[in-house]
Amino acid sequence: GENVEQHPSTLSVQEGDSAVIKCTYSDSASNYFPWYKQELGKRPQLIIDIRSNVGEKKDQRIAVTLNKTAKHFSLHITETQPEDSAVYFCAATTDSGGGADGLTFGKGTHLIIQP
Amino acid sequence: DGGITQSPKYLFRKEGQNVTLSCEQNLNHDAMYWYRQDPGQGLRLIYYSQIVNDFQKGDIAEGYSVSREKKESFPLTVTSAQKNPTAFYLCASSTPGRGTRETQYFGPGTRLLVL
């Protein structure tokens, strides 16, 4: 089955700086890679996703890059703000054609924005 | 994701007792999923269902059971065979339509505690 590794487990950055979180996956058949943000005690919220037919996607201060050859993908947050503090999860799955399989998640990165 | 509801918010289980967690969605989503989250960990897939009257085991199905009699509902039963049930349980559903099946949105979660 799929295995997703996520690094670092904790990331502390100064407000206004950029943050980068990296994930690797093992199953070359995986074709969908979402990123979720989870605040303490709350549900995960989808913040951005990317499919295997593109290499990069941006949404305001957030971007995701995908390298299919190396089987890794990264989340980039620019101009970080205090409200960006949360746990971020990467995930991977395969759309098998008959519907979406479940997501395989990384273990999460606790992002801390220092004022 | 406001159309996905889970109940109860907190649930207490006694030794040897089966308990059922409710998940309902009014988003007309075909696929539904159950995940388990342990403190400081990522989410792990328990069961998923891509269509009514059909479901598949995820990575950690032992000690759990599900049913999918209606499109809107996907209840999860934690049986007495699950020896370490204390966790945060999250239900998700995914959008219909070509190319978007994989996008999953989460309910608010149920926190299960063993007495």
Interface residues (C-beta under 8 A of the other chain):
Chain A: G1 V4 Q6 Y32 P34 Y36 K42 R43 P44 Q45 L46 D49 R51 F89 A91 T93 D95 G98 G99 A100 D101 G102 L103 T104 F105 G106 K107 G108
Chain B: D1 D30 A31 Y33 Y35 G40 Q41 G42 L43 R44 L45 Y48 Q50 I51 G58 D59 L90 S94 G99 R101 E102 T103 Q104 Y105 F106 G107 P108 G109
